[in-house]
Structures are given as structure tokens and as C-alpha cells.
Amino acid sequence: MSYQNYVVAAYAVFVIVLTWDYVATKLQIRRELRGARLRASREAARPGKDAELSR
């Protein structure tokens, strides 16, 4: 009885999960950095507290 197929499948699943974990982390970091950049640009474009109101 050979367990080669089970071992190969286990390693394949391990590599797939490890790769997905890496990719998901990179995507999350990219999304958070984009959100921070957008938030910073909105805050920079916002007038100061002492600015006059206009219509």
C-alpha cells in the first residue's frame, strides 16, 4: 500500500493555502494603503478650520 498520492495531495493543499495566505495579505495591505492615501488626500483638500465659509 502506497501513501504517495496522499502525501502529494497534502503538500499540494499546503502550498495552495500558503500561497493564498500570502496573496490575501498582499491584497489587504494594498487596499489599506490605498485607503490611507485617499484619506490623506481628502484631508489635505479640506479647508482649514479658520477658512471663511462660501457658497
mmCIF entry with sequence, helices, sheets and N, C-alpha, C, O atoms, coordinates in Angstrom:
data_MODEL
# 
_entry.id   MODEL 
# 
_entity.id                         1 
_entity.type                       polymer 
_entity.pdbx_number_of_molecules   1 
# 
_entity_poly.entity_id                      1 
_entity_poly.type                           'polypeptide(L)' 
_entity_poly.nstd_linkage                   no 
_entity_poly.nstd_monomer                   no 
_entity_poly.pdbx_seq_one_letter_code       MSYQNYVVAAYAVFVIVLTWDYVATKLQIRRELRGARLRASREAARPGKDAELSR 
_entity_poly.pdbx_seq_one_letter_code_can   MSYQNYVVAAYAVFVIVLTWDYVATKLQIRRELRGARLRASREAARPGKDAELSR 
_entity_poly.pdbx_strand_id                 A 
# 
loop_
_entity_poly_seq.entity_id 
_entity_poly_seq.num 
_entity_poly_seq.mon_id 
_entity_poly_seq.hetero 
1 1  MET n 
1 2  SER n 
1 3  TYR n 
1 4  GLN n 
1 5  ASN n 
1 6  TYR n 
1 7  VAL n 
1 8  VAL n 
1 9  ALA n 
1 10 ALA n 
1 11 TYR n 
1 12 ALA n 
1 13 VAL n 
1 14 PHE n 
1 15 VAL n 
1 16 ILE n 
1 17 VAL n 
1 18 LEU n 
1 19 THR n 
1 20 TRP n 
1 21 ASP n 
1 22 TYR n 
1 23 VAL n 
1 24 ALA n 
1 25 THR n 
1 26 LYS n 
1 27 LEU n 
1 28 GLN n 
1 29 ILE n 
1 30 ARG n 
1 31 ARG n 
1 32 GLU n 
1 33 LEU n 
1 34 ARG n 
1 35 GLY n 
1 36 ALA n 
1 37 ARG n 
1 38 LEU n 
1 39 ARG n 
1 40 ALA n 
1 41 SER n 
1 42 ARG n 
1 43 GLU n 
1 44 ALA n 
1 45 ALA n 
1 46 ARG n 
1 47 PRO n 
1 48 GLY n 
1 49 LYS n 
1 50 ASP n 
1 51 ALA n 
1 52 GLU n 
1 53 LEU n 
1 54 SER n 
1 55 ARG n 
# 
_struct_asym.id          A 
_struct_asym.entity_id   1 
# 
_struct_conf.conf_type_id            HELX_P 
_struct_conf.id                      HELX_P1 
_struct_conf.pdbx_PDB_helix_id       AA1 
_struct_conf.beg_label_comp_id       GLN 
_struct_conf.beg_label_asym_id       A 
_struct_conf.beg_label_seq_id        4 
_struct_conf.pdbx_beg_PDB_ins_code   ? 
_struct_conf.end_label_comp_id       ALA 
_struct_conf.end_label_asym_id       A 
_struct_conf.end_label_seq_id        45 
_struct_conf.pdbx_end_PDB_ins_code   ? 
_struct_conf.beg_auth_comp_id        GLN 
_struct_conf.beg_auth_asym_id        A 
_struct_conf.beg_auth_seq_id         4 
_struct_conf.end_auth_comp_id        ALA 
_struct_conf.end_auth_asym_id        A 
_struct_conf.end_auth_seq_id         45 
_struct_conf.pdbx_PDB_helix_class    1 
_struct_conf.details                 ? 
_struct_conf.pdbx_PDB_helix_length   42 
# 
_struct_conf_type.id          HELX_P 
_struct_conf_type.criteria    ? 
_struct_conf_type.reference   ? 
# 
loop_
_atom_site.group_PDB 
_atom_site.id 
_atom_site.type_symbol 
_atom_site.label_atom_id 
_atom_site.label_alt_id 
_atom_site.label_comp_id 
_atom_site.label_asym_id 
_atom_site.label_entity_id 
_atom_site.label_seq_id 
_atom_site.pdbx_PDB_ins_code 
_atom_site.Cartn_x 
_atom_site.Cartn_y 
_atom_site.Cartn_z 
_atom_site.occupancy 
_atom_site.B_iso_or_equiv 
_atom_site.pdbx_formal_charge 
_atom_site.auth_seq_id 
_atom_site.auth_comp_id 
_atom_site.auth_asym_id 
_atom_site.auth_atom_id 
_atom_site.pdbx_PDB_model_num 
ATOM 1   N N  . MET A 1 1  ? 0.833   -1.170 0.000  1.00 0.00 ? 1  MET A N  1 
ATOM 2   C CA . MET A 1 1  ? 0.000   0.000  0.000  1.00 0.00 ? 1  MET A CA 1 
ATOM 3   C C  . MET A 1 1  ? 0.888   1.247  0.000  1.00 0.00 ? 1  MET A C  1 
ATOM 4   O O  . MET A 1 1  ? 1.782   1.376  0.837  1.00 0.00 ? 1  MET A O  1 
ATOM 5   N N  . SER A 1 2  ? 0.643   2.152  -0.928 1.00 0.00 ? 2  SER A N  1 
ATOM 6   C CA . SER A 1 2  ? 1.466   3.345  -1.054 1.00 0.00 ? 2  SER A CA 1 
ATOM 7   C C  . SER A 1 2  ? 0.667   4.590  -0.647 1.00 0.00 ? 2  SER A C  1 
ATOM 8   O O  . SER A 1 2  ? -0.491  4.769  -1.026 1.00 0.00 ? 2  SER A O  1 
ATOM 9   N N  . TYR A 1 3  ? 1.310   5.407  0.110  1.00 0.00 ? 3  TYR A N  1 
ATOM 10  C CA . TYR A 1 3  ? 0.679   6.647  0.562  1.00 0.00 ? 3  TYR A CA 1 
ATOM 11  C C  . TYR A 1 3  ? 1.158   7.852  -0.244 1.00 0.00 ? 3  TYR A C  1 
ATOM 12  O O  . TYR A 1 3  ? 0.935   8.998  0.146  1.00 0.00 ? 3  TYR A O  1 
ATOM 13  N N  . GLN A 1 4  ? 1.804   7.588  -1.347 1.00 0.00 ? 4  GLN A N  1 
ATOM 14  C CA . GLN A 1 4  ? 2.385   8.667  -2.143 1.00 0.00 ? 4  GLN A CA 1 
ATOM 15  C C  . GLN A 1 4  ? 1.322   9.675  -2.591 1.00 0.00 ? 4  GLN A C  1 
ATOM 16  O O  . GLN A 1 4  ? 1.547   10.882 -2.505 1.00 0.00 ? 4  GLN A O  1 
ATOM 17  N N  . ASN A 1 5  ? 0.195   9.207  -3.055 1.00 0.00 ? 5  ASN A N  1 
ATOM 18  C CA . ASN A 1 5  ? -0.854  10.123 -3.522 1.00 0.00 ? 5  ASN A CA 1 
ATOM 19  C C  . ASN A 1 5  ? -1.357  11.019 -2.391 1.00 0.00 ? 5  ASN A C  1 
ATOM 20  O O  . ASN A 1 5  ? -1.599  12.207 -2.603 1.00 0.00 ? 5  ASN A O  1 
ATOM 21  N N  . TYR A 1 6  ? -1.512  10.466 -1.211 1.00 0.00 ? 6  TYR A N  1 
ATOM 22  C CA . TYR A 1 6  ? -1.978  11.249 -0.074 1.00 0.00 ? 6  TYR A CA 1 
ATOM 23  C C  . TYR A 1 6  ? -0.944  12.304 0.331  1.00 0.00 ? 6  TYR A C  1 
ATOM 24  O O  . TYR A 1 6  ? -1.295  13.441 0.644  1.00 0.00 ? 6  TYR A O  1 
ATOM 25  N N  . VAL A 1 7  ? 0.323   11.914 0.320  1.00 0.00 ? 7  VAL A N  1 
ATOM 26  C CA . VAL A 1 7  ? 1.386   12.848 0.692  1.00 0.00 ? 7  VAL A CA 1 
ATOM 27  C C  . VAL A 1 7  ? 1.482   13.970 -0.331 1.00 0.00 ? 7  VAL A C  1 
ATOM 28  O O  . VAL A 1 7  ? 1.610   15.137 0.038  1.00 0.00 ? 7  VAL A O  1 
ATOM 29  N N  . VAL A 1 8  ? 1.421   13.629 -1.607 1.00 0.00 ? 8  VAL A N  1 
ATOM 30  C CA . VAL A 1 8  ? 1.471   14.646 -2.663 1.00 0.00 ? 8  VAL A CA 1 
ATOM 31  C C  . VAL A 1 8  ? 0.274   15.583 -2.545 1.00 0.00 ? 8  VAL A C  1 
ATOM 32  O O  . VAL A 1 8  ? 0.426   16.797 -2.681 1.00 0.00 ? 8  VAL A O  1 
ATOM 33  N N  . ALA A 1 9  ? -0.896  15.044 -2.297 1.00 0.00 ? 9  ALA A N  1 
ATOM 34  C CA . ALA A 1 9  ? -2.091  15.872 -2.142 1.00 0.00 ? 9  ALA A CA 1 
ATOM 35  C C  . ALA A 1 9  ? -1.971  16.783 -0.919 1.00 0.00 ? 9  ALA A C  1 
ATOM 36  O O  . ALA A 1 9  ? -2.371  17.946 -0.971 1.00 0.00 ? 9  ALA A O  1 
ATOM 37  N N  . ALA A 1 10 ? -1.431  16.267 0.163  1.00 0.00 ? 10 ALA A N  1 
ATOM 38  C CA . ALA A 1 10 ? -1.271  17.078 1.371  1.00 0.00 ? 10 ALA A CA 1 
ATOM 39  C C  . ALA A 1 10 ? -0.304  18.231 1.129  1.00 0.00 ? 10 ALA A C  1 
ATOM 40  O O  . ALA A 1 10 ? -0.565  19.358 1.549  1.00 0.00 ? 10 ALA A O  1 
ATOM 41  N N  . TYR A 1 11 ? 0.805   17.957 0.457  1.00 0.00 ? 11 TYR A N  1 
ATOM 42  C CA . TYR A 1 11 ? 1.747   19.024 0.132  1.00 0.00 ? 11 TYR A CA 1 
ATOM 43  C C  . TYR A 1 11 ? 1.130   20.028 -0.830 1.00 0.00 ? 11 TYR A C  1 
ATOM 44  O O  . TYR A 1 11 ? 1.363   21.230 -0.702 1.00 0.00 ? 11 TYR A O  1 
ATOM 45  N N  . ALA A 1 12 ? 0.355   19.555 -1.783 1.00 0.00 ? 12 ALA A N  1 
ATOM 46  C CA . ALA A 1 12 ? -0.299  20.457 -2.735 1.00 0.00 ? 12 ALA A CA 1 
ATOM 47  C C  . ALA A 1 12 ? -1.275  21.384 -2.017 1.00 0.00 ? 12 ALA A C  1 
ATOM 48  O O  . ALA A 1 12 ? -1.306  22.585 -2.283 1.00 0.00 ? 12 ALA A O  1 
ATOM 49  N N  . VAL A 1 13 ? -2.061  20.832 -1.118 1.00 0.00 ? 13 VAL A N  1 
ATOM 50  C CA . VAL A 1 13 ? -3.002  21.658 -0.350 1.00 0.00 ? 13 VAL A CA 1 
ATOM 51  C C  . VAL A 1 13 ? -2.240  22.662 0.508  1.00 0.00 ? 13 VAL A C  1 
ATOM 52  O O  . VAL A 1 13 ? -2.640  23.822 0.609  1.00 0.00 ? 13 VAL A O  1 
ATOM 53  N N  . PHE A 1 14 ? -1.155  22.227 1.119  1.00 0.00 ? 14 PHE A N  1 
ATOM 54  C CA . PHE A 1 14 ? -0.345  23.121 1.937  1.00 0.00 ? 14 PHE A CA 1 
ATOM 55  C C  . PHE A 1 14 ? 0.190   24.288 1.116  1.00 0.00 ? 14 PHE A C  1 
ATOM 56  O O  . PHE A 1 14 ? 0.123   25.437 1.551  1.00 0.00 ? 14 PHE A O  1 
ATOM 57  N N  . VAL A 1 15 ? 0.717   24.000 -0.060 1.00 0.00 ? 15 VAL A N  1 
ATOM 58  C CA . VAL A 1 15 ? 1.265   25.054 -0.920 1.00 0.00 ? 15 VAL A CA 1 
ATOM 59  C C  . VAL A 1 15 ? 0.160   26.002 -1.384 1.00 0.00 ? 15 VAL A C  1 
ATOM 60  O O  . VAL A 1 15 ? 0.365   27.215 -1.430 1.00 0.00 ? 15 VAL A O  1 
ATOM 61  N N  . ILE A 1 16 ? -0.996  25.464 -1.723 1.00 0.00 ? 16 ILE A N  1 
ATOM 62  C CA . ILE A 1 16 ? -2.114  26.306 -2.164 1.00 0.00 ? 16 ILE A CA 1 
ATOM 63  C C  . ILE A 1 16 ? -2.562  27.234 -1.034 1.00 0.00 ? 16 ILE A C  1 
ATOM 64  O O  . ILE A 1 16 ? -2.779  28.424 -1.260 1.00 0.00 ? 16 ILE A O  1 
ATOM 65  N N  . VAL A 1 17 ? -2.701  26.703 0.165  1.00 0.00 ? 17 VAL A N  1 
ATOM 66  C CA . VAL A 1 17 ? -3.131  27.522 1.302  1.00 0.00 ? 17 VAL A CA 1 
ATOM 67  C C  . VAL A 1 17 ? -2.076  28.566 1.642  1.00 0.00 ? 17 VAL A C  1 
ATOM 68  O O  . VAL A 1 17 ? -2.411  29.716 1.927  1.00 0.00 ? 17 VAL A O  1 
ATOM 69  N N  . LEU A 1 18 ? -0.817  28.180 1.614  1.00 0.00 ? 18 LEU A N  1 
ATOM 70  C CA . LEU A 1 18 ? 0.261   29.118 1.901  1.00 0.00 ? 18 LEU A CA 1 
ATOM 71  C C  . LEU A 1 18 ? 0.296   30.242 0.869  1.00 0.00 ? 18 LEU A C  1 
ATOM 72  O O  . LEU A 1 18 ? 0.480   31.407 1.222  1.00 0.00 ? 18 LEU A O  1 
ATOM 73  N N  . THR A 1 19 ? 0.122   29.895 -0.394 1.00 0.00 ? 19 THR A N  1 
ATOM 74  C CA . THR A 1 19 ? 0.093   30.897 -1.460 1.00 0.00 ? 19 THR A CA 1 
ATOM 75  C C  . THR A 1 19 ? -1.100  31.828 -1.294 1.00 0.00 ? 19 THR A C  1 
ATOM 76  O O  . THR A 1 19 ? -0.963  33.044 -1.427 1.00 0.00 ? 19 THR A O  1 
ATOM 77  N N  . TRP A 1 20 ? -2.267  31.267 -1.005 1.00 0.00 ? 20 TRP A N  1 
ATOM 78  C CA . TRP A 1 20 ? -3.453  32.103 -0.814 1.00 0.00 ? 20 TRP A CA 1 
ATOM 79  C C  . TRP A 1 20 ? -3.273  33.051 0.370  1.00 0.00 ? 20 TRP A C  1 
ATOM 80  O O  . TRP A 1 20 ? -3.686  34.209 0.303  1.00 0.00 ? 20 TRP A O  1 
ATOM 81  N N  . ASP A 1 21 ? -2.665  32.573 1.446  1.00 0.00 ? 21 ASP A N  1 
ATOM 82  C CA . ASP A 1 21 ? -2.427  33.418 2.607  1.00 0.00 ? 21 ASP A CA 1 
ATOM 83  C C  . ASP A 1 21 ? -1.510  34.581 2.242  1.00 0.00 ? 21 ASP A C  1 
ATOM 84  O O  . ASP A 1 21 ? -1.741  35.708 2.679  1.00 0.00 ? 21 ASP A O  1 
ATOM 85  N N  . TYR A 1 22 ? -0.485  34.326 1.456  1.00 0.00 ? 22 TYR A N  1 
ATOM 86  C CA . TYR A 1 22 ? 0.438   35.371 1.013  1.00 0.00 ? 22 TYR A CA 1 
ATOM 87  C C  . TYR A 1 22 ? -0.278  36.384 0.127  1.00 0.00 ? 22 TYR A C  1 
ATOM 88  O O  . TYR A 1 22 ? -0.140  37.591 0.327  1.00 0.00 ? 22 TYR A O  1 
ATOM 89  N N  . VAL A 1 23 ? -1.037  35.902 -0.845 1.00 0.00 ? 23 VAL A N  1 
ATOM 90  C CA . VAL A 1 23 ? -1.730  36.787 -1.786 1.00 0.00 ? 23 VAL A CA 1 
ATOM 91  C C  . VAL A 1 23 ? -2.792  37.615 -1.061 1.00 0.00 ? 23 VAL A C  1 
ATOM 92  O O  . VAL A 1 23 ? -2.907  38.816 -1.305 1.00 0.00 ? 23 VAL A O  1 
ATOM 93  N N  . ALA A 1 24 ? -3.554  37.000 -0.191 1.00 0.00 ? 24 ALA A N  1 
ATOM 94  C CA . ALA A 1 24 ? -4.603  37.724 0.532  1.00 0.00 ? 24 ALA A CA 1 
ATOM 95  C C  . ALA A 1 24 ? -4.004  38.820 1.407  1.00 0.00 ? 24 ALA A C  1 
ATOM 96  O O  . ALA A 1 24 ? -4.568  39.909 1.512  1.00 0.00 ? 24 ALA A O  1 
ATOM 97  N N  . THR A 1 25 ? -2.867  38.539 2.032  1.00 0.00 ? 25 THR A N  1 
ATOM 98  C CA . THR A 1 25 ? -2.206  39.543 2.853  1.00 0.00 ? 25 THR A CA 1 
ATOM 99  C C  . THR A 1 25 ? -1.732  40.710 2.005  1.00 0.00 ? 25 THR A C  1 
ATOM 100 O O  . THR A 1 25 ? -1.902  41.868 2.387  1.00 0.00 ? 25 THR A O  1 
ATOM 101 N N  . LYS A 1 26 ? -1.139  40.414 0.857  1.00 0.00 ? 26 LYS A N  1 
ATOM 102 C CA . LYS A 1 26 ? -0.674  41.483 -0.033 1.00 0.00 ? 26 LYS A CA 1 
ATOM 103 C C  . LYS A 1 26 ? -1.841  42.335 -0.516 1.00 0.00 ? 26 LYS A C  1 
ATOM 104 O O  . LYS A 1 26 ? -1.726  43.559 -0.581 1.00 0.00 ? 26 LYS A O  1 
ATOM 105 N N  . LEU A 1 27 ? -2.959  41.706 -0.852 1.00 0.00 ? 27 LEU A N  1 
ATOM 106 C CA . LEU A 1 27 ? -4.132  42.454 -1.302 1.00 0.00 ? 27 LEU A CA 1 
ATOM 107 C C  . LEU A 1 27 ? -4.686  43.331 -0.183 1.00 0.00 ? 27 LEU A C  1 
ATOM 108 O O  . LEU A 1 27 ? -5.091  44.467 -0.429 1.00 0.00 ? 27 LEU A O  1 
ATOM 109 N N  . GLN A 1 28 ? -4.705  42.817 1.034  1.00 0.00 ? 28 GLN A N  1 
ATOM 110 C CA . GLN A 1 28 ? -5.209  43.599 2.158  1.00 0.00 ? 28 GLN A CA 1 
ATOM 111 C C  . GLN A 1 28 ? -4.305  44.797 2.432  1.00 0.00 ? 28 GLN A C  1 
ATOM 112 O O  . GLN A 1 28 ? -4.796  45.895 2.695  1.00 0.00 ? 28 GLN A O  1 
ATOM 113 N N  . ILE A 1 29 ? -2.998  44.598 2.374  1.00 0.00 ? 29 ILE A N  1 
ATOM 114 C CA . ILE A 1 29 ? -2.062  45.702 2.584  1.00 0.00 ? 29 ILE A CA 1 
ATOM 115 C C  . ILE A 1 29 ? -2.253  46.759 1.505  1.00 0.00 ? 29 ILE A C  1 
ATOM 116 O O  . ILE A 1 29 ? -2.273  47.953 1.802  1.00 0.00 ? 29 ILE A O  1 
ATOM 117 N N  . ARG A 1 30 ? -2.394  46.329 0.260  1.00 0.00 ? 30 ARG A N  1 
ATOM 118 C CA . ARG A 1 30 ? -2.601  47.266 -0.844 1.00 0.00 ? 30 ARG A CA 1 
ATOM 119 C C  . ARG A 1 30 ? -3.885  48.068 -0.640 1.00 0.00 ? 30 ARG A C  1 
ATOM 120 O O  . ARG A 1 30 ? -3.899  49.280 -0.858 1.00 0.00 ? 30 ARG A O  1 
ATOM 121 N N  . ARG A 1 31 ? -4.963  47.398 -0.223 1.00 0.00 ? 31 ARG A N  1 
ATOM 122 C CA . ARG A 1 31 ? -6.247  48.066 -0.005 1.00 0.00 ? 31 ARG A CA 1 
ATOM 123 C C  . ARG A 1 31 ? -6.145  49.087 1.128  1.00 0.00 ? 31 ARG A C  1 
ATOM 124 O O  . ARG A 1 31 ? -6.673  50.194 1.016  1.00 0.00 ? 31 ARG A O  1 
ATOM 125 N N  . GLU A 1 32 ? -5.470  48.720 2.215  1.00 0.00 ? 32 GLU A N  1 
ATOM 126 C CA . GLU A 1 32 ? -5.332  49.638 3.347  1.00 0.00 ? 32 GLU A CA 1 
ATOM 127 C C  . GLU A 1 32 ? -4.462  50.838 2.993  1.00 0.00 ? 32 GLU A C  1 
ATOM 128 O O  . GLU A 1 32 ? -4.762  51.960 3.401  1.00 0.00 ? 32 GLU A O  1 
ATOM 129 N N  . LEU A 1 33 ? -3.383  50.614 2.237  1.00 0.00 ? 33 LEU A N  1 
ATOM 130 C CA . LEU A 1 33 ? -2.537  51.731 1.819  1.00 0.00 ? 33 LEU A CA 1 
ATOM 131 C C  . LEU A 1 33 ? -3.292  52.678 0.897  1.00 0.00 ? 33 LEU A C  1 
ATOM 132 O O  . LEU A 1 33 ? -3.145  53.896 1.002  1.00 0.00 ? 33 LEU A O  1 
ATOM 133 N N  . ARG A 1 34 ? -4.095  52.130 -0.001 1.00 0.00 ? 34 ARG A N  1 
ATOM 134 C CA . ARG A 1 34 ? -4.895  52.965 -0.900 1.00 0.00 ? 34 ARG A CA 1 
ATOM 135 C C  . ARG A 1 34 ? -5.891  53.792 -0.098 1.00 0.00 ? 34 ARG A C  1 
ATOM 136 O O  . ARG A 1 34 ? -6.068  54.981 -0.365 1.00 0.00 ? 34 ARG A O  1 
ATOM 137 N N  . GLY A 1 35 ? -6.536  53.177 0.874  1.00 0.00 ? 35 GLY A N  1 
ATOM 138 C CA . GLY A 1 35 ? -7.471  53.901 1.727  1.00 0.00 ? 35 GLY A CA 1 
ATOM 139 C C  . GLY A 1 35 ? -6.788  55.015 2.505  1.00 0.00 ? 35 GLY A C  1 
ATOM 140 O O  . GLY A 1 35 ? -7.345  56.102 2.652  1.00 0.00 ? 35 GLY A O  1 
ATOM 141 N N  . ALA A 1 36 ? -5.590  54.753 3.001  1.00 0.00 ? 36 ALA A N  1 
ATOM 142 C CA . ALA A 1 36 ? -4.850  55.776 3.740  1.00 0.00 ? 36 ALA A CA 1 
ATOM 143 C C  . ALA A 1 36 ? -4.457  56.930 2.828  1.00 0.00 ? 36 ALA A C  1 
ATOM 144 O O  . ALA A 1 36 ? -4.529  58.092 3.227  1.00 0.00 ? 36 ALA A O  1 
ATOM 145 N N  . ARG A 1 37 ? -4.038  56.612 1.594  1.00 0.00 ? 37 ARG A N  1 
ATOM 146 C CA . ARG A 1 37 ? -3.692  57.678 0.643  1.00 0.00 ? 37 ARG A CA 1 
ATOM 147 C C  . ARG A 1 37 ? -4.908  58.520 0.295  1.00 0.00 ? 37 ARG A C  1 
ATOM 148 O O  . ARG A 1 37 ? -4.820  59.747 0.247  1.00 0.00 ? 37 ARG A O  1 
ATOM 149 N N  . LEU A 1 38 ? -6.046  57.871 0.052  1.00 0.00 ? 38 LEU A N  1 
ATOM 150 C CA . LEU A 1 38 ? -7.266  58.614 -0.267 1.00 0.00 ? 38 LEU A CA 1 
ATOM 151 C C  . LEU A 1 38 ? -7.706  59.484 0.909  1.00 0.00 ? 38 LEU A C  1 
ATOM 152 O O  . LEU A 1 38 ? -8.118  60.627 0.716  1.00 0.00 ? 38 LEU A O  1 
ATOM 153 N N  . ARG A 1 39 ? -7.619  58.950 2.110  1.00 0.00 ? 39 ARG A N  1 
ATOM 154 C CA . ARG A 1 39 ? -7.991  59.711 3.298  1.00 0.00 ? 39 ARG A CA 1 
ATOM 155 C C  . ARG A 1 39 ? -7.073  60.918 3.475  1.00 0.00 ? 39 ARG A C  1 
ATOM 156 O O  . ARG A 1 39 ? -7.535  62.007 3.816  1.00 0.00 ? 39 ARG A O  1 
ATOM 157 N N  . ALA A 1 40 ? -5.777  60.728 3.245  1.00 0.00 ? 40 ALA A N  1 
ATOM 158 C CA . ALA A 1 40 ? -4.826  61.833 3.375  1.00 0.00 ? 40 ALA A CA 1 
ATOM 159 C C  . ALA A 1 40 ? -5.088  62.901 2.323  1.00 0.00 ? 40 ALA A C  1 
ATOM 160 O O  . ALA A 1 40 ? -4.989  64.093 2.615  1.00 0.00 ? 40 ALA A O  1 
ATOM 161 N N  . SER A 1 41 ? -5.419  62.491 1.106  1.00 0.00 ? 41 SER A N  1 
ATOM 162 C CA . SER A 1 41 ? -5.691  63.487 0.064  1.00 0.00 ? 41 SER A CA 1 
ATOM 163 C C  . SER A 1 41 ? -6.985  64.241 0.355  1.00 0.00 ? 41 SER A C  1 
ATOM 164 O O  . SER A 1 41 ? -7.073  65.436 0.074  1.00 0.00 ? 41 SER A O  1 
ATOM 165 N N  . ARG A 1 42 ? -7.986  63.569 0.912  1.00 0.00 ? 42 ARG A N  1 
ATOM 166 C CA . ARG A 1 42 ? -9.226  64.265 1.288  1.00 0.00 ? 42 ARG A CA 1 
ATOM 167 C C  . ARG A 1 42 ? -8.968  65.266 2.406  1.00 0.00 ? 42 ARG A C  1 
ATOM 168 O O  . ARG A 1 42 ? -9.492  66.380 2.381  1.00 0.00 ? 42 ARG A O  1 
ATOM 169 N N  . GLU A 1 43 ? -8.167  64.873 3.378  1.00 0.00 ? 43 GLU A N  1 
ATOM 170 C CA . GLU A 1 43 ? -7.872  65.781 4.484  1.00 0.00 ? 43 GLU A CA 1 
ATOM 171 C C  . GLU A 1 43 ? -7.024  66.959 4.021  1.00 0.00 ? 43 GLU A C  1 
ATOM 172 O O  . GLU A 1 43 ? -7.179  68.067 4.535  1.00 0.00 ? 43 GLU A O  1 
ATOM 173 N N  . ALA A 1 44 ? -6.135  66.739 3.063  1.00 0.00 ? 44 ALA A N  1 
ATOM 174 C CA . ALA A 1 44 ? -5.312  67.827 2.545  1.00 0.00 ? 44 ALA A CA 1 
ATOM 175 C C  . ALA A 1 44 ? -6.157  68.794 1.722  1.00 0.00 ? 44 ALA A C  1 
ATOM 176 O O  . ALA A 1 44 ? -5.875  69.993 1.711  1.00 0.00 ? 44 ALA A O  1 
ATOM 177 N N  . ALA A 1 45 ? -7.169  68.309 1.045  1.00 0.00 ? 45 ALA A N  1 
ATOM 178 C CA . ALA A 1 45 ? -8.010  69.161 0.208  1.00 0.00 ? 45 ALA A CA 1 
ATOM 179 C C  . ALA A 1 45 ? -9.052  69.907 1.028  1.00 0.00 ? 45 ALA A C  1 
ATOM 180 O O  . ALA A 1 45 ? -9.626  70.885 0.551  1.00 0.00 ? 45 ALA A O  1 
ATOM 181 N N  . ARG A 1 46 ? -9.300  69.467 2.236  1.00 0.00 ? 46 ARG A N  1 
ATOM 182 C CA . ARG A 1 46 ? -10.312 70.099 3.080  1.00 0.00 ? 46 ARG A CA 1 
ATOM 183 C C  . ARG A 1 46 ? -9.791  71.453 3.565  1.00 0.00 ? 46 ARG A C  1 
ATOM 184 O O  . ARG A 1 46 ? -8.634  71.568 3.967  1.00 0.00 ? 46 ARG A O  1 
ATOM 185 N N  . PRO A 1 47 ? -10.645 72.474 3.526  1.00 0.00 ? 47 PRO A N  1 
ATOM 186 C CA . PRO A 1 47 ? -10.199 73.790 4.006  1.00 0.00 ? 47 PRO A CA 1 
ATOM 187 C C  . PRO A 1 47 ? -9.923  73.747 5.506  1.00 0.00 ? 47 PRO A C  1 
ATOM 188 O O  . PRO A 1 47 ? -10.458 72.908 6.231  1.00 0.00 ? 47 PRO A O  1 
ATOM 189 N N  . GLY A 1 48 ? -9.083  74.663 5.949  1.00 0.00 ? 48 GLY A N  1 
ATOM 190 C CA . GLY A 1 48 ? -8.723  74.712 7.360  1.00 0.00 ? 48 GLY A CA 1 
ATOM 191 C C  . GLY A 1 48 ? -9.887  75.137 8.236  1.00 0.00 ? 48 GLY A C  1 
ATOM 192 O O  . GLY A 1 48 ? -10.953 75.504 7.741  1.00 0.00 ? 48 GLY A O  1 
ATOM 193 N N  . LYS A 1 49 ? -9.674  75.083 9.532  1.00 0.00 ? 49 LYS A N  1 
ATOM 194 C CA . LYS A 1 49 ? -10.735 75.440 10.479 1.00 0.00 ? 49 LYS A CA 1 
ATOM 195 C C  . LYS A 1 49 ? -11.050 76.933 10.449 1.00 0.00 ? 49 LYS A C  1 
ATOM 196 O O  . LYS A 1 49 ? -12.178 77.335 10.736 1.00 0.00 ? 49 LYS A O  1 
ATOM 197 N N  . ASP A 1 50 ? -10.064 77.754 10.103 1.00 0.00 ? 50 ASP A N  1 
ATOM 198 C CA . ASP A 1 50 ? -10.249 79.204 10.105 1.00 0.00 ? 50 ASP A CA 1 
ATOM 199 C C  . ASP A 1 50 ? -10.688 79.740 8.745  1.00 0.00 ? 50 ASP A C  1 
ATOM 200 O O  . ASP A 1 50 ? -10.795 80.955 8.575  1.00 0.00 ? 50 ASP A O  1 
ATOM 201 N N  . ALA A 1 51 ? -10.936 78.889 7.801  1.00 0.00 ? 51 ALA A N  1 
ATOM 202 C CA . ALA A 1 51 ? -11.320 79.343 6.462  1.00 0.00 ? 51 ALA A CA 1 
ATOM 203 C C  . ALA A 1 51 ? -12.738 79.909 6.489  1.00 0.00 ? 51 ALA A C  1 
ATOM 204 O O  . ALA A 1 51 ? -13.604 79.453 7.236  1.00 0.00 ? 51 ALA A O  1 
ATOM 205 N N  . GLU A 1 52 ? -12.938 80.919 5.645  1.00 0.00 ? 52 GLU A N  1 
ATOM 206 C CA . GLU A 1 52 ? -14.270 81.516 5.561  1.00 0.00 ? 52 GLU A CA 1 
ATOM 207 C C  . GLU A 1 52 ? -15.208 80.580 4.820  1.00 0.00 ? 52 GLU A C  1 
ATOM 208 O O  . GLU A 1 52 ? -14.798 79.853 3.915  1.00 0.00 ? 52 GLU A O  1 
ATOM 209 N N  . LEU A 1 53 ? -16.457 80.609 5.212  1.00 0.00 ? 53 LEU A N  1 
ATOM 210 C CA . LEU A 1 53 ? -17.466 79.808 4.534  1.00 0.00 ? 53 LEU A CA 1 
ATOM 211 C C  . LEU A 1 53 ? -17.882 80.518 3.254  1.00 0.00 ? 53 LEU A C  1 
ATOM 212 O O  . LEU A 1 53 ? -17.993 81.743 3.226  1.00 0.00 ? 53 LEU A O  1 
ATOM 213 N N  . SER A 1 54 ? -18.107 79.764 2.219  1.00 0.00 ? 54 SER A N  1 
ATOM 214 C CA . SER A 1 54 ? -18.555 80.350 0.951  1.00 0.00 ? 54 SER A CA 1 
ATOM 215 C C  . SER A 1 54 ? -19.606 79.451 0.354  1.00 0.00 ? 54 SER A C  1 
ATOM 216 O O  . SER A 1 54 ? -19.727 78.278 0.708  1.00 0.00 ? 54 SER A O  1 
ATOM 217 N N  . ARG A 1 55 ? -20.369 80.025 -0.562 1.00 0.00 ? 55 ARG A N  1 
ATOM 218 C CA . ARG A 1 55 ? -21.418 79.245 -1.202 1.00 0.00 ? 55 ARG A CA 1 
ATOM 219 C C  . ARG A 1 55 ? -21.091 78.997 -2.626 1.00 0.00 ? 55 ARG A C  1 
ATOM 220 O O  . ARG A 1 55 ? -21.863 78.351 -3.334 1.00 0.00 ? 55 ARG A O  1 
# 
